[in-house]
Amino acid sequence: MFVTQVYGDNGKMKEYHYTGPVEHRFSPYSFNGGTVLAVAGEDFAIVASDTRLSEGYSIHSRDSPKCYKLTDTTVIGCSGFHGDCLTLTKIIDARLKMYKHSNNKCMTSGAIAAMLSTILYGRRFFPYYVYNIIGGLDEEGKGAVYSFDPVGSYQRDTYKAGGSASAMLQPLLDNQIGFKNMEGVQHLPLSQEKAVQLVKDVFISAAERDVYTGDALRICIVTKDGIKEETVPLRKD
Amino acid sequence: MALANVLQSESVDFSNYGRKCRGFSSSLYETELGLESVGGDNLSFAVRTACSDGDGPERKIQFLHGTTTLAFKFQHGVIVAVDSRATAGAYIASQTVKKVIEINPYLLGTMAGGAADCSFWERLLARQCRVYELRNKERISVAAASKLLANMVYQYKGMGLSMGTMVCGWDKTGPGLYYVDSEGNRVCGDLFAVGSGSMYAYGIVDSGLKQKDLTVEEACDLGCRAIYQATYRDAYSGGQVNLYHVHSEGWNRVSQSDVLMLHQQYQNLTDQ
């Protein structure tokens, strides 16, 4: 009997016994990695994602960005299981078209967020394994970020990180954008240039320490003039 | 079924989506019914597999879970106090969650358990309450609203919904407070605390409510203190304390206080 002790997902040790038959059930899900991040400013919003698509110990693609443009003022970042990400974005696009045809106007960011919540909850008992973050401009032209859990619980934030390196990025954002745990610091509003630089720095840090994040960074900057895309290389190892 | 009906009216084909995908788990039957028929099998396949430990790099899906909420009746209405932390496993997903759902200007619902479950079903309850108002030309009572919610979630009993909510309001009979959960409980009472930090909150409120006839300010302080103490001792509670007061004219939001500020405030009081 050969026993190896391995650290499991939550830090507790798992034991593997290589004896006897083991039942392997088919799992409809797989984890494809990737990190997404969104920041809302006074009159802009930034949605950024890495472009690595992995599965297990392999990398399927180095050029698979996770930001999808929905309307001229809204971008969604989806990470988790790639199959569900693709299907979900197709469904959202279809629903956007239906709304446009019925109501003769584009959906606002807030409306898209509320709709996505009900789409996700519709699959409450077989969830879409996707961590979504929507970034865009609200009706007043201010930046808005909406973050979701896989079954549709959502709220509006100023900044949010989701995906495999989210636990590493979120505390850094809390400190730099939210000024948390800093005493006697002036709360300056975030400018677009500073926000873009911060996003680049934050992803460089994530690529250092998370195996699923790396290769390249795709940044989508949403302003009233439209959506601008920028690609920055990251570590490829 | 409530869920399938609501979503069917909005999305044409998409309600078939889940049913087809569930096909490979349920071997033989193809049914046209909603979620209930594939309930048992679906639960063991979809939800449990998703939550069980994968081998190697596969991850669990983790939903956001809410925590300490409390509400109590007193002479001048109902006080509702909640924390604002949402956790996904051991990760704190957010410290600014709104756990009090404003159903309408005189009814409030609280959120504990699964965040998506609570917000979805209470939003549906808001819709049902509005339909009742339009049909009957009068406001819905707290008892009826809580009954609507309880009946909606009872159809999904055993399927893995996690919701522990309090429906609070003021109607013709005075202040109303009902506890409703996804197990099917619906209980009327004067004081409830729900969530992982509920025991700590009960301790504070029970001792504070002994002397009857609280003023509004005293009652608000009591609610605030109870949630603060719960966040102090419970790891899954924290963030801010959101306080609401329901009275005969409706509800109003009393305060939102950061727990760190409260800690310093109470610390100064004990040092004096």
Interface residues (C-beta under 8 A of the other chain):
Chain A: G8 D9 N10 K14 R25 F26 S27 P28 Y29 S30 F31 G56 Y57 I91 R95 S117 T118 I119 L120 Y121 G122 R123 R124 F125 F126 P127 Y129 S147 D149 P150 V151 G152 S153 Q155 D157 S166 A167
Chain B: L3 V6 L7 E10 S11 F14 S15 Y17 G18 C21 R22 F24 L35 G39 N42 L43 A46 V47 T49 A50 D53 G54 G56 P57 E58 R59 K60 I61 Q62 F63 L64 A86 A88 G89 A90 Y91 A93 S94 T96 V97 K98 G114 A115 A116 D117 S119 F120 M159 G160 L161
